[in-house]
Structures are given as structure tokens and as C-alpha cells.
Amino acid sequence: MSPKQRQQRSQWIAALGSADNIIRLEPCALTRLRVQLKDAALIHEKRLKEEGVQAIVPVGDDLFHLLIGLD
């Protein structure tokens, strides 16, 4: 993992409300991550988009798909 990718990962975790707020995080396609959160109110969509997430798609009350592209 490159330093840029490490930085991006840290920023995404912070924008998801911290590592403690993440119940599950897994790839669900080449271009998406599925994330389940303890408290969905803590997600910072603007920050995620500023850090390269193309879109945030709610799938349920606490479940989201992050569209991240192929990078």
C-alpha cells in the first residue's frame, strides 16, 4: 500500500465516524466497498467525497455502499 493509499484509508475511517463505528467493511465489487456502521449519523459524506469516494449509496439503516472506482 502506498503512502497516499494509507492516508486515504485513514481519512475514510475518520469520515465514517472512527474505526470504533465500523462494524464491517468489505469489498462487494471491484468499484465498491460495503460498510456497516454502529451509528450512521456519524458518517461525513462531504469528507468522504473530498477524499475520493465518488458516491455513498444507503442500502439500509446502517449499511452503505461506497463507490470508489478502480483506484
N, C-alpha and C positions, 0 to 999 in steps of 0.2 A: 504494500500500500504506500502510495506516495505521500509526502508531507501535505500536499494540497488535499488529498482524499482524507487524511486523518483530521485535518482542520474542518473540512466539510462535515465529516461524521460527528465531530464534537458540536458543531453548530446545529446540526439537525437534532441531536439528542437534547440540547438545551431548548430548542424551539418546540420540542414535543413535551416539554414540562419537566425534564430531567430523566435520567436513567431509572429513577425510582418510580416514575409514572408509566413506564413502558412495561406492559405485561408480556407482550410477544411482538417480535419483529422478524419478518421472514420475506424472502423474495417470493412473488407469486407469478411473475412473468419476467422476461428479460428487461422490461422497462418499468416495472412496478415493485414497490415494497408494500406488504400488508402489515399494518401496525395496529395493535390493540392497546388501548390506554386505560389506566385506572380512572383518570379524570379527564374527559375530553375537553372540558372548559379550559384546560391549561395549554392547549395547542395554540401556537402562534403562526397562523397561516402566512401572514406577511413576511415574517422572518424566514420561514421555510422557502418561500418563493424567492426571496432575496439571496438565498444560499443555493439556488439551482433546482429546487423542486418545481416542476412545470405545472402541476395541479395537485390538489388534495381532494379526493373523492370520498365522501362519507358512505360507508357501506352498512353501518348500523350505529347504535348509540355510542359505542366506544371503539368502533372498528373503522379504519380508514385505509384507502389505497393512496400511496404517494407515487405520482407519475414522475419518474426520474430520468427517463430517456436511456440511451445506451452508454452514457459516460459513467 
